[in-house]
Amino acid sequence: MKRFCFALDLQDDPALISEYEFWHRNVWPEIRKSILDAGITNMEIYRILNRLFMIMETTDSFDPQAKAAQDAANPKVQQWEELMWNYQKPLPHAKPGEKWIPMEKIFQL
């Protein structure tokens, strides 16, 4: 199993944050399928104020670049990403177009 952790910000607007959470309680079946088909076995997103933290657990064979290519070729995933971008905003140091930023593990017990 591999584990990946990412951070992203939301627009600092309670109404938009509420909508974002609504969509994540009602994820489209095609999005759920694309996640599972890529080898992601568990995904959790946590929020504090407008900061998001995502934990992804994957199979050992999971390839982030292959997932990105599959997503780019999937119209439904692109539609979902376009919708989510209404609520999300990049972290201050993100590159243009970059959303979820990988986090570095600095401690483990």
Buried (B, 14 or more C-beta within 10 A) or exposed (E): EBEBBBBBBBBEEEEBBEBBBEBBEEEBEBBEEBBEEBBBBEBEBEEEEBEBBBBBBBEEEBBEEEBEEBBEEBEBBEEBBEBBEEBBBBBEEBEEEEBBBEEEEEEEE
